[in-house]
Amino acid sequence: MNGQWRTVEKHLSRVLDKSIQFQNSRALSGGDINNSFKLTDKNNQQWFIKTNQPSLLHMFEAESKGLEALNSSNSFRLPKPICHGDNEHYSYLVLEYLDLKPHISQKLTGQSLAKMHRFQRSLTDNTKRSFGWERNNTIGSTAQSNRYHKDWLSFWKQERLQFQLNLALSNDYPFIDYENGLKLAENLNTFFSNYSPQPSLLHGDLWSGNCASDAHGNPVIFDPAVYWGDRETDIAMTELFGGFNQDFYAAYNADYPLDPGYATRKQLYNLYHILNHFNLFGGGYASQAARMTNTLLAQIL
C-alpha cells in the first residue's frame, strides 16, 4: 500500500502497543458526510475508518465521546472507538470493525432502546438533572449546540429550534416561516401542560440507517449525536423516515410506556430534523418545515 495510511498506522501502533501495517484498503459506501474505509492489516485484523477534512477533527472527537457514553448504558452493541487524529490531508476516526447486517430484530431493538433511555447518570454528576451534554457535536454535518439547561423547554427552544431557525434564515428560509417558527418556540409550554420530561441518554440521530445487527443478531447503533434530553425525541425520529415496525414500538412501550401526549409532540421534535435537512440539502424541506410549523401553531392559536 502507499503512504496514505501511514499516520493511522503509527497512531494505532502506539495505542495498541504493537506494530500495525495495513495490507488492504477498501472504500465503503453508505455515508453522505464522511469517507469510510475497511482496512485490514497483515494479520487479517480489520478496522473501520472514517475520514474528512483536517478541520473537522472535532466532529470525530465528539462521535468517539458519544459512542463511549452510549456504551456506558450497556444497552446496545456499539463499534468501539479506538483512536482519532489528523494530518495535513485528513482527520480520521478508527473504530472496531463490525460485520453489520441491515436487518434488525425489531423487538430486541425496542427493548434495548428502552434500557438506554432508562440509564441514569452517576449521582455524583452535578449535571444529573440537566438537559444537554458535556460538549457540542453535530447532527449530520450541522453543528449541534448542547449547552446545559435545567429546564427542557428552554433547552429545546434555544439549542434546537432557534438554532436551526436562525441557520435556516441565513440559508434563505422564507421570513414569514421563520417568524412562525419563533412564535412556536415561544409557546412550547402548550405541549407540555401535563408532561415533565426527565433527562434520558439519547442517540440523537436515530433513524433506520444508523441501526443494524451484528453477526449474532444483536442490535447495533452508530453515528450518534448524543445528549441528555426527552426520550420522545429519539422515538419521534424513528417514525420520521420509517424502518421500524409495530414490534419495535410494542417492545419499547412494554418496557417504558410513552406518555399519551407524545402523539402531538413527535411533530414538534421532528421539526428540528426537517429544518436541519433544509439547512443541509435545501429543496422541499422548507415547505415541509413550514407545514409542520403551521400545524403545530394551529393547536396554540
BAGU-565222 format. One record per residue (C-alpha): x, y, z; residue number from 1. Coordinates in pm, 1 decimal. Layout:
((X,Y,Z),NUM)
...
This chain:
((0.0,0.0,0.0),1)
((104.1,361.7,-48.9),2)
((168.0,601.2,236.9),3)
((-189.7,730.0,261.2),4)
((-248.9,547.5,589.9),5)
((95.1,594.0,748.3),6)
((-37.8,837.1,1011.7),7)
((-313.4,596.5,1112.4),8)
((-74.2,300.2,1122.4),9)
((157.4,485.3,1359.4),10)
((-128.7,601.4,1580.5),11)
((-281.0,252.9,1604.5),12)
((59.4,104.8,1675.2),13)
((103.6,342.2,1971.5),14)
((-247.1,283.7,2107.3),15)
((-232.5,-95.8,2072.9),16)
((137.4,-122.3,2162.5),17)
((216.3,-339.7,1862.1),18)
((320.2,-285.9,1503.2),19)
((29.4,-228.0,1266.1),20)
((86.2,-247.6,890.5),21)
((-214.7,-224.3,660.7),22)
((-222.6,-464.1,367.3),23)
((-559.2,-379.0,215.6),24)
((-788.4,-75.7,198.0),25)
((-1144.3,-88.1,65.9),26)
((-1371.7,214.8,31.0),27)
((-1720.9,160.9,173.3),28)
((-2045.6,320.6,60.7),29)
((-2341.2,446.9,261.4),30)
((-2229.2,774.9,417.6),31)
((-2317.6,1123.6,294.6),32)
((-2074.9,1318.0,511.8),33)
((-1754.2,1119.6,565.6),34)
((-1540.7,887.5,357.6),35)
((-1540.9,536.4,502.5),36)
((-1293.8,250.4,464.0),37)
((-1233.0,-103.1,578.8),38)
((-863.5,-150.7,648.7),39)
((-701.0,-489.6,700.5),40)
((-354.0,-547.8,843.1),41)
((-101.0,-822.3,771.4),42)
((-255.2,-1039.0,1047.0),43)
((-601.7,-1005.2,889.7),44)
((-727.0,-779.1,1169.6),45)
((-984.1,-529.5,1044.0),46)
((-1077.8,-171.2,1130.7),47)
((-1346.3,70.9,1020.5),48)
((-1207.1,416.9,947.9),49)
((-1383.3,744.8,871.9),50)
((-1203.3,1042.1,721.5),51)
((-1289.4,1402.0,646.8),52)
((-1118.4,1740.7,621.0),53)
((-847.9,1810.0,883.0),54)
((-1058.2,2096.7,1021.3),55)
((-1337.9,1853.1,1117.9),56)
((-1142.6,1654.3,1375.1),57)
((-1375.2,1797.3,1643.2),58)
((-1661.3,1605.3,1478.8),59)
((-1477.3,1275.6,1524.4),60)
((-1376.1,1365.2,1879.4),61)
((-1743.2,1418.8,1966.5),62)
((-1850.1,1097.8,1793.3),63)
((-1592.7,899.5,1988.1),64)
((-1715.8,1050.3,2316.6),65)
((-2074.3,982.1,2215.2),66)
((-2008.2,614.7,2146.2),67)
((-1837.4,583.7,2484.0),68)
((-2136.5,746.0,2655.4),69)
((-2387.1,517.4,2486.0),70)
((-2174.2,213.3,2566.5),71)
((-2187.1,304.4,2936.1),72)
((-2561.2,226.1,2932.1),73)
((-2486.5,-140.7,2848.4),74)
((-2788.6,-149.0,2619.3),75)
((-2671.1,-181.3,2256.8),76)
((-2372.6,-325.6,2079.5),77)
((-2165.8,-32.6,1953.2),78)
((-1847.9,-7.9,1747.9),79)
((-1567.9,59.5,1995.4),80)
((-1376.9,383.5,1924.4),81)
((-1004.0,316.2,1915.0),82)
((-835.2,643.8,1821.4),83)
((-878.8,966.4,1627.7),84)
((-643.7,1229.3,1493.3),85)
((-542.8,1423.2,1186.6),86)
((-260.6,1511.5,948.5),87)
((-226.2,1774.0,678.2),88)
((-455.6,1577.6,444.2),89)
((-743.5,1447.3,655.9),90)
((-887.8,1389.6,1001.9),91)
((-982.4,1034.5,1097.3),92)
((-1168.4,815.8,1342.5),93)
((-1073.0,449.2,1384.7),94)
((-1346.7,217.4,1509.3),95)
((-1381.9,-151.4,1574.4),96)
((-1494.3,-319.1,1253.2),97)
((-1827.8,-497.0,1289.5),98)
((-1976.8,-720.8,1022.1),99)
((-2315.3,-548.9,1016.4),100)
((-2639.6,-681.2,873.6),101)
((-2912.2,-434.9,767.7),102)
((-3196.3,-648.3,905.5),103)
((-3268.7,-578.3,1272.9),104)
((-3469.1,-758.6,1536.5),105)
((-3744.8,-503.0,1594.0),106)
((-3829.8,-643.4,1937.3),107)
((-3470.9,-653.2,2064.2),108)
((-3402.7,-303.9,1928.6),109)
((-3709.3,-163.8,2106.8),110)
((-3608.5,-331.7,2433.4),111)
((-3250.4,-207.5,2401.4),112)
((-3363.5,148.8,2337.8),113)
((-3589.8,142.6,2642.7),114)
((-3293.5,22.7,2851.4),115)
((-3073.4,302.1,2714.1),116)
((-3336.0,565.1,2787.6),117)
((-3368.7,440.6,3145.3),118)
((-2994.9,471.4,3203.4),119)
((-2909.6,723.4,3476.3),120)
((-2600.9,933.5,3526.9),121)
((-2381.4,893.6,3832.2),122)
((-2526.9,1050.7,4145.9),123)
((-2203.1,1246.4,4180.4),124)
((-2258.8,1420.5,3847.0),125)
((-2368.5,1777.1,3921.5),126)
((-2540.5,1793.6,3582.2),127)
((-2764.0,1496.8,3667.2),128)
((-3085.8,1695.2,3641.9),129)
((-2977.8,1896.2,3337.1),130)
((-3051.7,1867.6,2966.3),131)
((-2761.2,1889.6,2722.4),132)
((-2421.1,1730.2,2709.4),133)
((-2058.8,1785.3,2807.2),134)
((-1966.8,1910.4,2461.1),135)
((-2121.9,2023.5,2135.6),136)
((-2139.2,1776.3,1848.2),137)
((-2300.9,1753.9,1505.5),138)
((-2633.3,1644.0,1359.8),139)
((-2532.7,1529.3,1014.7),140)
((-2264.8,1787.1,940.2),141)
((-2454.6,2070.1,1113.1),142)
((-2323.4,2197.8,1444.2),143)
((-2541.3,2087.1,1737.2),144)
((-2528.7,2300.7,2049.9),145)
((-2557.7,2104.9,2375.0),146)
((-2524.9,2382.9,2633.5),147)
((-2672.6,2258.4,2959.8),148)
((-3015.3,2382.1,3073.4),149)
((-3201.7,2290.6,3389.3),150)
((-3530.2,2329.6,3201.9),151)
((-3618.1,2113.9,2899.8),152)
((-3831.9,2377.0,2729.4),153)
((-3554.4,2635.5,2738.7),154)
((-3312.2,2376.2,2600.8),155)
((-3539.9,2276.8,2313.0),156)
((-3624.4,2639.3,2238.1),157)
((-3270.0,2780.3,2240.7),158)
((-3039.2,2492.8,2148.4),159)
((-3265.8,2320.1,1898.4),160)
((-3546.6,2521.0,1735.9),161)
((-3399.0,2871.7,1746.6),162)
((-3056.3,2743.2,1645.9),163)
((-3194.5,2572.1,1334.4),164)
((-3431.2,2859.0,1253.0),165)
((-3150.5,3114.4,1261.5),166)
((-2938.3,2893.7,1040.0),167)
((-3232.1,2841.3,804.9),168)
((-3285.8,3216.3,772.2),169)
((-2924.6,3254.6,663.6),170)
((-2995.6,2984.3,403.2),171)
((-3291.1,3182.0,256.6),172)
((-3570.3,3018.0,453.0),173)
((-3881.4,3237.7,396.1),174)
((-3900.9,3510.8,659.0),175)
((-4269.4,3452.1,734.8),176)
((-4195.8,3086.5,807.9),177)
((-3900.4,3190.9,1023.0),178)
((-4128.3,3421.7,1223.5),179)
((-4385.2,3145.4,1263.9),180)
((-4109.2,2916.0,1388.7),181)
((-4007.9,3173.5,1650.4),182)
((-4372.5,3208.3,1754.5),183)
((-4388.8,2832.0,1802.0),184)
((-4068.0,2836.5,2006.6),185)
((-4220.5,3098.1,2238.6),186)
((-4525.2,2881.3,2307.0),187)
((-4376.1,2539.4,2371.0),188)
((-4539.3,2517.0,2712.4),189)
((-4871.1,2446.7,2536.7),190)
((-4745.0,2097.7,2450.7),191)
((-4616.1,2018.9,2799.8),192)
((-4907.7,2109.3,3028.0),193)
((-4927.1,1756.0,3171.1),194)
((-4583.8,1623.4,3090.3),195)
((-4246.1,1684.6,3253.9),196)
((-3960.6,1512.7,3065.6),197)
((-3669.6,1357.3,3251.1),198)
((-3314.6,1364.3,3109.9),199)
((-3258.7,1040.5,2917.9),200)
((-2944.3,935.7,2734.9),201)
((-3025.2,988.2,2366.1),202)
((-2873.3,864.8,2043.0),203)
((-2988.1,1192.2,1889.0),204)
((-2996.9,1080.5,1522.8),205)
((-3191.4,757.5,1547.2),206)
((-3312.2,666.5,1201.2),207)
((-3301.3,322.2,1043.1),208)
((-2976.4,397.5,859.1),209)
((-2798.2,421.9,1194.1),210)
((-2920.8,82.7,1318.3),211)
((-2814.4,-268.0,1221.5),212)
((-2740.8,-611.3,1367.4),213)
((-2412.0,-782.5,1431.4),214)
((-2327.4,-1135.2,1319.9),215)
((-2510.1,-1275.6,1623.6),216)
((-2828.3,-1073.5,1572.8),217)
((-2756.0,-821.0,1848.1),218)
((-2890.5,-469.5,1780.3),219)
((-2614.8,-221.2,1689.2),220)
((-2640.7,159.2,1675.6),221)
((-2380.1,402.5,1545.2),222)
((-2325.3,758.3,1412.7),223)
((-2470.9,921.1,1727.3),224)
((-2546.0,1285.1,1807.0),225)
((-2558.5,1221.4,2182.7),226)
((-2711.6,1440.3,2452.7),227)
((-2937.4,1414.9,2759.8),228)
((-3295.1,1502.9,2668.4),229)
((-3655.7,1392.9,2635.7),230)
((-3662.0,1030.5,2521.6),231)
((-3955.5,1111.1,2296.2),232)
((-3715.5,1284.3,2055.7),233)
((-3543.3,954.1,1973.6),234)
((-3876.4,776.4,1930.6),235)
((-4008.1,1056.3,1709.7),236)
((-3714.2,1028.6,1472.8),237)
((-3768.0,654.4,1431.7),238)
((-4105.1,747.4,1281.3),239)
((-3972.2,1022.1,1053.5),240)
((-3814.3,811.6,777.6),241)
((-3958.4,467.2,854.9),242)
((-3781.8,135.2,901.8),243)
((-3929.6,48.3,1243.4),244)
((-4246.9,-154.2,1278.9),245)
((-4506.5,-220.7,1546.1),246)
((-4293.4,-492.0,1708.7),247)
((-4033.0,-224.8,1785.8),248)
((-4284.6,17.9,1939.0),249)
((-4469.3,-254.1,2127.8),250)
((-4144.2,-379.9,2282.3),251)
((-4038.0,-26.9,2377.9),252)
((-4373.8,60.0,2533.2),253)
((-4389.5,-268.8,2722.3),254)
((-4064.5,-173.4,2897.9),255)
((-4103.0,205.3,2914.0),256)
((-4450.7,333.3,2815.9),257)
((-4475.8,664.6,2634.2),258)
((-4694.3,949.7,2756.5),259)
((-5019.1,992.6,2554.5),260)
((-4912.7,1344.9,2455.2),261)
((-4626.5,1202.2,2251.1),262)
((-4859.0,1170.5,1952.2),263)
((-4864.3,1551.6,1929.4),264)
((-4511.0,1630.5,2045.7),265)
((-4346.6,1399.9,1792.1),266)
((-4414.5,1655.0,1518.0),267)
((-4253.6,1926.0,1731.8),268)
((-3943.6,1711.1,1774.8),269)
((-3921.4,1609.1,1410.7),270)
((-3946.1,1972.2,1301.8),271)
((-3588.3,2006.2,1427.1),272)
((-3468.0,1735.6,1189.8),273)
((-3665.5,1867.9,892.2),274)
((-3519.1,2215.2,948.3),275)
((-3177.3,2053.7,964.6),276)
((-3242.8,1871.5,637.2),277)
((-3336.5,2203.9,481.3),278)
((-3010.2,2352.0,607.9),279)
((-2816.5,2056.9,468.6),280)
((-2999.3,1987.3,143.6),281)
((-3245.2,2272.3,76.4),282)
((-3527.3,2195.2,-164.0),283)
((-3869.8,2081.1,-47.9),284)
((-3768.7,2054.9,315.9),285)
((-3850.2,2427.4,352.3),286)
((-4216.9,2378.3,265.1),287)
((-4233.6,2063.0,478.9),288)
((-4095.8,2252.1,779.3),289)
((-4344.0,2535.5,719.1),290)
((-4638.0,2293.8,705.7),291)
((-4529.4,2123.9,1027.9),292)
((-4489.2,2460.8,1199.1),293)
((-4834.5,2579.1,1090.1),294)
((-4995.4,2254.0,1205.0),295)
((-4840.3,2297.9,1548.2),296)
((-4930.4,2667.0,1566.0),297)
((-5292.6,2579.6,1492.5),298)
((-5300.4,2395.4,1824.9),299)
((-5181.7,2707.8,2007.0),300)
((-5369.9,2997.7,1846.0),301)
